[in-house]
Amino acid sequence: MKFNLDKLDFKKIDNLEFDGIDFSDYPDFVDAFLVAADYDGEEMTEEQIDYINDEHYDFVNEQVYDSLF
């Protein structure tokens, strides 16, 4: 499965799993990162996960926070 990096639809990302969550870093969680997710019903590749972590950390951070609270 491929997605167009220029037109990434964040609404299609679900089943997110995170690691690196440190509650002593609340509310920033700067060490948290995405380890797995689905895009449009298919498991994302490691390359796609890395792209999301590197280029869209604001999305990752928001999803971490939403998953905890």
Secondary structure as GFF3:
##gff-version 3
##sequence-region A 1 69
A	DSSP	three_ten_helix	5	7	.	.	.	ID=ss1
A	DSSP	three_ten_helix	10	12	.	.	.	ID=ss2
A	DSSP	beta_strand	13	19	.	.	.	ID=ss3
A	DSSP	three_ten_helix	23	25	.	.	.	ID=ss4
A	DSSP	beta_strand	33	39	.	.	.	ID=ss5
A	DSSP	beta_strand	42	43	.	.	.	ID=ss6
A	DSSP	alpha_helix	46	55	.	.	.	ID=ss7
A	DSSP	alpha_helix	57	68	.	.	.	ID=ss8
###
